[in-house]
């Protein structure tokens, strides 16, 4: 799976042998590379190519990006979060479509400049047919993560580079959407770059899933107004990808009567009903022979195509049993909270309380440690509101950027403001829910502006004098004790009482030990499935190691540990050593030998002291300290400024 820089000379000699038409020595190159080289040779790719092709025109790139808007929207915040990580690594991140054409790049400026020399830029195709063996093209061809280093590249001009890429699939039907790649000059090689892109790609897929589920909720809400109240019509509702979402009891009978075949489980789409396939005049794309266009009605809300309603003649000729996937089993969690997996009685009682609160407009304050699942609760509180669920993390952003993200700005409000201005997160949440994570990080001088919005229901974009009316439900989250922050003068009392109308405290994972095996098995199943593997049962030794640990990063940390373990041991079964926790002792306590950072502590308990210990333990290396704390480097900077800490072993800056 991983490249080995020590083999560069051997790989280079094998490459020369291939070009001369000789037989490659057994084991000279990895199977992934060998198979790619053979494909390139058969396709007559020029091995002496120095760079990629010419990029498409600016207009064509714009049209390509418009067609991939969903992917770009999902990837944009994830790639932005990776900006700090890339800034000091000499690498860049590239997002491509399913054909290998780069859509956008992000990262270190010197790396971006160097990439222009080989045309590793937006608008250029990096498929194997165009650029030979490379992480983007090879990952697409093999449909699996790929790391290609130096002489493993088929084309000579690219052999000074190292790259790692993971494929991105649509979470609903598994369609290959593109790749996420991290590239740099060969000296920037790092084995863990592959794990990094796999993890980042999975975060993009998770965002895509949230967007699609939100669209499905809106589709169902819109379609139910048309659904037959008496249940006499045979109806099937398709989402924007042409996958069945809901079917009436008579649907299967009517489909059989029409001589059709349709998988109502939702796994097989009807391509002609996919977004973008509907022709001018309201006609669908190519359809199966049995499916008539006049039975179909596109469902468009505010100019956005959400799906299609199929109404068939009801005259079925024979009874059919109910579909097998219909179940009468009670849901495991209250409606809206299905993604919160728990066996803990306290958590279930908390969800029941949250379900009651979901119907109101009252602000809710979610308190709990980092990674405890506050955003999942916020989504449950959002419920079935017509508007969108908009999330913004107030930590780690500069004051100026946070203000523009929250309130938006007018055209020309400041240097670099985009043409036409920008809608802020408050406006975007109109009719829905605004989730402000890490609200305790909101700058003190910005808090009155938020309070004014909550009190008056009006927002002023930066650079505008005309207010805009807004109506939304606020859910705030923090790992801080805001009452202590108020006492310390870091948080306004009036804002606190405005946002804390109701409060929910999420317990840390260590206080609900029965959930650890449940969540570990869930994440194992999820990540094995993503890798095309079958999940195994967790052994008693692994479960003992998991349940014996304090989990300072809570559910998020458990998820990351399981993902890394699956990546490092693709064959399974997992062993305690695969958890990457060499510093855990038999009692479940953990400490970083280099810095004495007690992982049993949480950022909510003595955060200032813990950050100071982390910086001191890392010798002032803030990148390493941020990784050990499990936070972004930009967030670490913000917290250092807040507590007056310096790089000098975490001491006071004053």
N, C-alpha and C positions, 0 to 999 in steps of 0.2 A: 504494500500500500504506500510506503514512504520511500522517497529517494534516499540515496546514500552518496554524499559528496566524495567519499573516499574512492568511489568506483569510477570517477570521471574518466580517467585514462583508459580503463578497460572498456567503458562504454564508447569512448571515442574510437578505439581500435575496432570495436564491433561495427560501428557506424561506417567506417572506411571499408570494412569487409563487405557490408551490405551494398555500398555503392559500387564496389568492384564485382558484384554478382556472386560473391562467395557465400558459403554456408556459415551462419552465425554460430559461434561456440555455445555449447549448452550452458545456460545460466549466466551468460555474459550480460544480459539485460533482463529487466523484470518482464513478466508476461504482458503486463499492460502496455509497456513501451514497445515490446517486440510486435505485438498485434497491431499497434498503431503504425509502426514502421512498415509493416507488410501492406497495410491499407494504403499508405502514402505511396509506396513503390508501385503498387498496382494501379493507382490513379495517376501515376506519372507526375507527382508533385515535384517541383524543382528543388533538389536538396541544397542548392547554392543560393536560394532566395535570401535576400538580405533584410527584407522588411515585409510588412503586410501590404495589401492592395491600397489603392487610393480610396479615401473615404467617399461615401455618397455625398451628394450635394446637401447644402444646408436645408433646403426645402424638403428633400427626401428624408433627411434625418428627423426633421420636425414631424413629418407624417408618420414615420416609424415610431417615434416616441409617443405620438398621440394614440397609435394602435396599441401600444404597450402601457397605456396610462395606469391601469390597475397595478401592474407589476412595479412600475416606477413609484407610484404613490405608496405602495407597501414597503418598498426598499429604501425610499428616501430617508425616513427617520432612523432606520437601522444603520444605514451607511453613515449618516451624520454622527451617530453615537460612536462609530468606529474611527472617526476622524482623529481623535486624540491618540488612540492606539497607533494609528498609522504614521502620525506626525513624526515620531522619533525612530521609525524602523527603516526608513528609506524605501518604502514600498507604496504601491497604489492598489486601490480596489476598483475592479471593473465589473459592471453588470451587463450581461449580454442577453439577447433573445434566444429563442430555440434554434436559430440558424447560426449562432455564433457571432452575430453582429453586435458590437459594443454599443450600448445605449448611453451610459454615463460612466464617468470615472471620478474617483475621490481619493485624496491621500496626500502624501508628502510632495511638496512642490518640486524638489530636485528629481524625484522619481517620475513625476508627471512630465517634466521637461525631457528626461532621458527616454521616456516612452515614445515621444514624438519621433525619435530617430528610427524606431522600428514600426511606426504607425500603430502603436497600441493605444488608439484614440477612438472616441465615439464616431460611429459611422463606418468602421472598418470591420469586415468579416474575419474572424479568427477560427473558422472551421478548419478541420484537418485538410480538406481539399484545397483551401486557399493558403494556409500557413503551415501545413505539416503538423507533426506531433507537437502539441502544446496543451496546457491544462484546460483551456476553454474548449477547444475542439475535441480533445480526447475525452474529456468528461461527457460531452454531448454524444460522441460516437459510442462510448462504452456505457453511457447512462449510469455513471457511478462517480464518486469523488476521484480526482486525479491530481497527483503531484508530479510535475515534470521539472527536472533540474538540469541546467547547463547542457552537456552533450547528449542528454536524452532527447532534446529537441531534434526534429528531423531536418529542419532548415538551418544552415550554417550561421546565418545572420542573427539568429535568435538564441544561439547557444551560450551567449553571455548572460542569459537571464534565468531566473528560477520562478516557478509559478505553481500555485495550488488552486484548484477550483472544485466547487460542488454544484450539482445540478439543483434546480429549483422546480418543484412540481406543484401543480394545483392541488390544494388539499382536498377538494371534493371528488375529483375523478382521476387524479394522478397524472394529468397531462403534463408533458415536459414543457416548461415555460422558458427556461433559459439557464444561465449559470451565474455564479458569483465567484470572482477570481481575485486572488491577491498575488501581485507580481512585483519583482524587483530585480536589480542586478544580482548576479549569482552569489555575490558576497553576503547578501541579505538572507540567504537560506536559513530557514528555521523549520525543524520537523513539525512543530505544533501549528504551523500556518494552515495545515490541512484541517486540523481539528477546529481552528478558528473559523475557517470559511464554512465548514459543515454546520457549526453552531449558528453562525450568522445567517446562513441560508435557511435554516429551520425557523429562525425568528421571522424572516420575511414570509415564509409559508404560514406561520401562525397569524401574522397580520392579514394575509390574504384570506385566511379562514374566517377571521372576525368580520372582515368586510363582506364576504359572501353570506355569512349568517345574518348580518344586519340587512342585506338586500333581500334575503329570503323572508325575514320577518315582515319587511315592507310589502313584499309580493303577496304573502299570505293575507296580510291585513287588507290589501287592495282587492284581492281575489275573493275573499269571503263575502264581500258585498254582493258579488255576482253568483255566489254558490247557491244552488237550489235549496230553498228552505225546506221543501218537502222531501228532498233527496230522491226525486224521480229521474233527474237527468243523469246520463253517464258522462262524467267529467274527469279530466286529468289536467293537473296544473304542472307546467314545466318551468324550471328556472331559466335564467338568461343563458345558460350553457346547454339547454336542451335536455336536462335531466328531470325525470318525473319527481315531483315534490309531494303531491297529494293526489289521491284518486278517490272517487266516490265508490260506493258499494257496487254500483251497476257497471262500473267502467270495464272490468275484465270481461264480463259477459258481452258487452257491446263490441269490444275489440275483437273477441273471438268470432262474433257474428259478422264482422266486417272482413274476416279472413286475415287479420293482422297478428303480428307478433310484437309485443312490447313488454320489456322488463320493467315492472312497476316498482322494483326495489330501489330504483334511482341510480343504479350503477352504470347503465348503458344509455348514453344520450342519443337524441335524435339530431344529427348534425344540422339538418335544415332549419331547426328552431333556435340555433345558436345566435347570440347577439352579433349583428353585422351581416347575417345571412338573409335578413328580410329585405326584399327588393323594393324599389320605388313603386308606389301604388298599393303597398300593404300586402304584397305577395311573399310567402315564405320561400326559402331556398329549396333545393331538391328534396323531395319527401319520398318515403316508402310508397309502393304502389297502392297499398290499401288505405293510406291516409289522404283525405281530400282537403284541399286548401280552405274550402268554405266552412269547414268545421273548426277552424282555428281563429283565434283573436289575440293579437299582440296586446300586452298590457304595458302601457307607457304612462309613467307618472312624472310630471314636470320635465318632460322631454327625455327622461331616462327609460330605456327599455329594461324592464324587470323580468319579463317572462312571457309565457304564452298559455292561454286557456284553450283546451280542447273540449268541445261539446259534441258527443257522438249521438247518432240515433239510438234510442234506448231499446229497440226491439230485439233483445237477446232471445235465443232459442233454447238454451239449456242452462240449468243452474250451475253455478261454479262455487266452490268453497271460498271462504274469505282468504285473502292473501296471507301467506304464512308469516310475513313479517309484522302483521297486526298483533298487538299484545295488550292484555288487560292488566299486566303487572303494574303495581303502583310505582311511580317514579322514586328513585333513590334519594332525591333531594327536592325541595320545593321548586315550583316552576320558576325558571330564570336562574337557578343556582345549580343546574345539573353539572356544571364543570367543577364544582367544589366537591372533591372526593373526601369523605370522612366517615369514620365509625364512632367518632367522639360525641358523646351525648351533649356536652357543652356546645360544641360547634353546631350540632343539629338544632339545638334550642336557639342559638344565635341566628341561624338561617331562617327559622320560623319567625323570629322577631323582625328580621330584615325583610321578609316577604310581606309582612304587614306594612312596614314602612315604605315599601316600593310603590304603594298606591298613592302616597301623599307627595306634596311638593316641598315639604320641609327639608331644609339642609341637613345632611348627615355627616358626622365626623367619624371617620374610621381610624382607630388607633391600634398600633401593633408594631412589632419589629419588622425590619426590612426583610422582604421575601416571604411574609406570612400569608399573602394572598389577598391583600386589600383591594387590588384592581378587580379580581374575580367577584368580590362582594359588591364593588361599585357597579359592575355590569349587571349583577342580579338586581340591584336597586334601580337600575335604569328601566328594567322591565320591558313593557311593550309600548313605550312612548313612541310617538310618531317621529320625533326628531332624532338626530344622530347622537351617538355616544362619543364625546370628544374628550380625549385625555391629554394632559400636559403635566410634565414633571417640572416642578419649580426649582429643583436642585441642579446645580452644575451649569446653569445658563447665566451669562452676564446680565446685568440689570437691563441694558438696552435691548438685548435680544429677547429677554423674558417679557419686557413691556410690549414689544412689537408682536410677539407670539400671542400674548394674552388679549391685548386690546386692538391689534391691527394698526394700520397706518394709512394715511392718504398719499396719493402720488406726490412726489417731491418733498415729503416730510423730512427727509434727511438724505445725505449723500449715499448713493447706492440703493435707494428705495426703488422697488420694481415699478414699472409703468402700470398705472391703474391702481396702485396701492395694494393692500393685502387685507383680507378678512381675518380678524383675530379669532382665537379659539372661543371667546365668549359669544361672538356673533354666530360662529359655526354651530354652536350648541343650541340654537334657537329651536324651541319646542322639544328639546331632548335633555341630555344630561351633560354637565361639565364636570369632569373628574380632575381635580387638582391634587396630584400626588406630591408628597414632600412639601406641603403647604408651609411648614415651619421654616422653610428656607426662603420664603418670600421676603424681599427686602422691606425693611421697616417703612421707608418712604413711599413704597408702592401699595402698602396695605390700605391707606385711606381711599385710594382709587377703586380698589376692589370692593371695599365697604360701600362706597357710593353707588356702584353698579347694583349691588345686592339690595340696597335700600330703595333706590329710585327706579330700578329696572331700565336704566339708560346707560349706554356706553359711548364714550367719545374715542374715535380713532385718533392715534397720534397725528397731529398736524391738522385736525379738523375741529371746527367750533360747533358744528351741528350734531346734536346727539342722535343716537339710533336706539330705538326701543328694542329690548330683548326680554325674552321670557324663557327661563331654563331652570332645571333643578341642579343644585350644587351638591356634589359629594366631594368632600375633602379627606385627605389621608395624611398621616404623619406618624413617624416613629418617636417623635418628641412628646414630652409632657408639656402641652401648651400652657398650662397654668403656671408651671415653673418659668416658662419663657415669658409670660406676662409679668410675673414677679421680677424677673431679671431685666425687664424693659426691652426685650427683643421682639415682643409680639403685642399688638394692641388689644386691650381688654374688650373694647366694643366690637372689634372684628371677631374675637374669640366667641363671645356670646351670640354673635350673629350666625356663625357657621356651626356651632355646637348645640343646635336646637335639640338634636338627638345624637347620642354617641354609642358606638359599638366598638368593643375592644376585642380584637382577634388574638387568641392565645398563641404563643409560639409553638413550633412543632415539638419541642422537647416536652411540652406539657400535655401532649396528646400522643403518647407512644404507640397506641394501637393504629394510628394513621401512617406510621412510617413504613411497615410492610405493605400496606395497601397502596400507598403512593409509589413506593419503589417498584412494585410489580406493574403498576400502571405505566410508569415511565419506561421500564424495561420493555414492555409490550409495544409501546409507541415507537421507541427508537430502534428496536429490532425490526419492526415493520417498515420503518423508513429505509433501512438498509437491505430490505428484502430477505430478512432472516426470520426464523421462528423463535419466539421467546421461550426460554426455559424456566423452570421453577427455581426460585432463589434458594440456595442451600442454607442450612442452619447456621453455618459459620458466617456467611455473608449477612444474614439477618441479624445475627448477634452483633456484628461490627456496626451495622446501620443503627440498630436500636440502642447501642451503647454510646453513641456519639451525641453531643449536645446540639448540633445543627444551629450554629449562630446565624447562618444565612437562611434558615428555615426551608420552606418548600422549594424556593428558587435554587438554593444550594444543593438540595437533594436531587433536583432535576438535572443540574449541571454535572453532578457526580455520576449519575446513571448514564447520561449521554456520553461522557468521556469514557466510562468503563466499556460501554457497548462499542465505541469506536476503536478502543485499544484491544479489545478481545472479540473480534467478529465471529469467531467460531463458538464461543461459549463452552461450558457454563462459566459464569463469573466466579471469581475467587476473591477473598478479602483484599489481596494485594492489588487487584484491578481497580479498587476504588480510589487509588491515588492518594491515600491518606497514610503515608508511611509514618507520620508523627503521632498517630492515634495510639494510645496505650490501652492496656487491657480493661481499664475502668472507663474508657470512652472519653477521657480528657485528652486535650490536644494542645500543643504549643509549638510555635515556630522556633526552632533551635537558634536561628540567626538573630531573631529579634525579641524573643520572649513574648510574642503576641498571644495572649490566651484566647483561643478560638471559642471557648465556652462563654466568653463575654459577648455582649451584643453592642451595636452602636448606640442603642437606646440607654445602655447602662455605662456611664462614664465614657461617653463618646470622645470627649476632648483628650482624656488620658489614653484611650485606646489608640487614637490617631497619633498621638505623640510617641507611644511605644512603637507603633508600626514604622513611623519615619525613622526613629532612632535605630530600630532593628535592621532597617534596610540601608543604613549608612547615608541617609539623605536622598536615596534614589526614590523619587516620587512615583515613577511609573511602577516600580516593584511594590511600593507601599500601597498604591491604589489597588493593584491586583490582589494583594493579601487581604485587604479590607473588603474586596468584592464590590468596589464602586468605580465609577469612571474617574479618570484623572481630573477632568474638569470639575467634578463634584468634590474631589479631594482639595483642589485649589480653593473652591468656595468655602469649604469647611475650615481650611487653614486661615483664610482671611477672617472668618467669623470668630475663631478662637484666638487669633493673633499668634499663630504658630509659624515657625520658620523652617526652612530646609535643614538648618543646622541641628540635626538630631532631635527635631520636634520641639525645640525650646521656644520660649516666647520671643516674638518679634519686637517686643517693646522694651 
